[in-house]
Amino acid sequence: MTRPRFLSIGFARLLLLVAAALPGATGCIARTVKAAGDPAALRVSADRDAIHLQLPATPGTPVRVYALAAHEDDAARPTPLFAGPAPDGPLTLARPVGAAAGAGGQFDPIYRRFLVTGDTGTPLAPARWVSDVAPAAAHPMPWPGGIKGVSNPVDFDDLNALGVKHVHVNFKLPDLFLTPEAPDPGPEFVRTVNGETLRFDPATLAAWDAEVKRMTDDGINVVAVFLNAVPREGPASDHYLAPLIHPDTDLAGAPFSLGAFNLSTERAVAMYTGALGFMAERYSRADRKHGWIGGYIVGNEVDSHWTWHNMGKVGLETLARHHAQEMRLAWLAVRQHHAEPDVWVSLTHSWARPNSNTPLKNCAGKDLLIRLTELSRAGGDYRWGVAYHPYPQNLFQPKFWNDRMAMFGYDSPMITFKNIELLPAYLKRPEMTFDGEPRRVNLADDPAHADTLAAMRERCDELKAETGPMAAE
């Protein structure tokens, strides 16, 4: 089954209004991505056993190949993985796995960027990540055909009664790790990533399994929103969860105690990728033993990062570069286990204008999306999607058709359900596509709010009168 390019979670029935999105909206273009094209000849792919590099060098030319950690810039020059004449064909580098990765200075380079230089150290092309991964499994994991969805469901019977086919569920990654004093849980719950032994909590997984399995068996697609819950006060540096905390997260200031993921140390990257890889392995089995997760949303509303993905006060470039790495590493961790689950960037309804006048706490979703696309292409493009939250302009008033800030041009301050066709139209622009196709859209959170049940019924009646019975069912 072909998976829909539009998925709505929450107020899904309104998607009927935009099922036939315009192929190209018009409007003033505030900022565009540079024209597509291959910025470098370096191409990097991976399978279970090796990394394969198509080098940007004539066979026989002396080259050096470096693997740069997530926190290293292009000026770093660690010990090269290869130094010698460029081969006539791909250069293949073995991947040490399990306990071998981390022993004697070895590491699995799949979570690193590759830089190729001449023998004088001058780069021959921009550094690139692995952008093509042969997954361990490729059995079909089809998404249901329906578009109706619910955010963080609490009543499974209601889901079936309402005909829900999609849900998104929040998962806090710190909950996945066992405390150091807990007894060993058994090999099923232990993984080794680049020399770091990771122990996962069977009790947490039992709860997650019950939820995911029940919905999978009911024919409901589950998309995971993985979050980094952080404490109000910083733990000791040797605390077992300390590596997950981004060094610039304002723990006391983060409104909902949610932070960006730390990628500044080897252990931090191992915990991040190890947890996501474990989830992908567990929730994409052919036998559906634990249920299926059909996609992974990286954090929440990253364009409103101070509130939902806190990494301190940062500008667009710092935010985009860090989140591009979060997205890439998540994709690499998931993709190794199955070909189908995508990763998604989460954005608010604030499209061409930030949702507040605090530029180091928020940015325009459009600007972040453009920069993520540029960075993705520069580092070796791969498939990811857009988890968009088309809230009404006033979060407490669901009459989106009255949204004055939702206009019909690409410079619209907001994209809500009033002008939702702008988003797929914009993603069809050549400079925004992946492999010639627009990135998929997941309308992952779009609630209708009312103070009381009576008020909600009244607003549903108003909605029905305005747009027809299907929109308010």
Secondary structure, 3 states (H helix, E strand, C coil): CCCCCEEEEECHHHHHHHCCCCCCCCCCCCCCCCCCCCCCCCEEEECCCEEEEECCCCCCCEEEEEEECCCCCCCCCCCCCEEEECCCCCEEEECCCHHHCCHHHCCCHHHCEEEEEECCCCECCCCECCCEECCCCCCCCCCCCCCCEEECCCCHHHHHHHCCCEEEEEEEHHHHECCCCCCCCCHHHEEEECCEEEEECHHHHHHHHHHHHHHHHCCCEEEEEEECECCCCCCCCCCCCHHHECCCCCCCCCCCCEECECCCCHHHHHHHHHHHHHHHHHCCCCCCCCCCCCEEEECCCHHHHHHHCECCCCCHHHHHHHHHHHHHHHHHHHHCCCCCCEEEEEECCECCCCCCCCCCCCCCHHHHHHHHHHHHHHCCCCCCEEEECCCCCCCCCCCHHHCCCCCCCCCCCECCCCCCCHHHHHHCCHHHCECCECCCEEEEEECCCCCCHHHHHHHHHHHHHHHCHHHHC
